[in-house]
Amino acid sequence: MLKKIRLILGIIVLILALFGLITKNFVAQPFMMLGLFAFILVGGIDELNQGKKPRGYVSIFVAVFVLAVVIKTFFP
């Protein structure tokens, strides 16, 4: 289940990133970062479920950092 969610989120993030790079219009960048946050968070939860605790905790910490950047971008 988590692998399917990671795949879908990865595709969404990739599409939004390519959109920004090709059109040079970065209006969707905060939404791409939200998708990246969700992608990393789901990856961290998946790592914790597999018993890889240090890697899972680092992923969750990175996800929270990305969320802080998104909040800072939305509310300057």
CORFEN-V77679 format. One record per backbone hydrogen bond with DSSP energy under -0.5 kcal/mol. CO is the residue of the C=O (numbers start at 1). NH is the residue of the N-H. Records with the same first field share a line. If there is no record, write none. Layout:
CO=NH + NH
This chain:
1=5
2=6
3=7
4=8
5=9
6=10
7=11
8=12
9=13
10=14
11=15
12=16
13=17
14=18
15=19
16=20
17=21
18=22
19=23
20=24
24=26
25=28
26=29
28=32
29=33
30=34
31=35
32=36
33=37
34=38
35=39
36=40
37=41
38=42
39=43
40=44
41=45
42=46
43=47
44=48
45=49
46=50
47=52
48=51
51=53
52=56
53=57
54=58
55=59
56=60
57=61
58=62
59=63
60=64
61=65
62=66
63=67
64=68
65=69
66=70
67=71
68=72
69=73
70=74
71=75
